[in-house]
Amino acid sequence: MQDPRVALAHHRMKLDDIARSMAKMLMNVISSNRSSLSELRVKLATFEPNERLRRERQKILALRHRLDSATTNVLVSKRTTLVSRKEALMSLSPLAVLNRGYSLVYGPDGKLLRDAGVLRQGDMLRVRPSRGSVTARVEEPDGKKLNDDS
């Protein structure tokens, strides 16, 4: 038969091992529960109204920034097109033509003269250069000398 003290020491060692094993298992359960709790807190935060509002505000700010950038790009592009078209129109403008040294000539009827063949000697013309105007009298229509019938 075994000495009761040895048997008691042996049972105490087993109990200590079991206690350590249970403590370790309890620590694992606590650690696992903490992780689960942390995950649940993160999920819960996504449903919290203040947090959701904060995220939605960030999205709105990002979208507003994109809209501002896109608007600026469109405006710059349109402005460039407008300037180009304005320059093209200005080069075709009658005033721009006058500034290059040409003149507008109005016939005796006050309409823009398109054909010198309709003029007769003595007709009065109004000439419009880029600045001012001049009145002129026809001396030689079509560049041909006229016989003076008077």
Secondary structure, DSSP 8 states (H G I E B T S, - for coil): ---HHHHHHHHHHHHHHHHHHHHHHHHHHHHHHHHHHHHHHHHHHHH-HHHHHHHHHHHHHHHHHHHHHHHHHHHHHHHHHHHHHHHHHHHHSHHHHHHTT--EEE-TTSSB---GGG--TT-EEEEE-SSS-EEEE-SSGGG-------
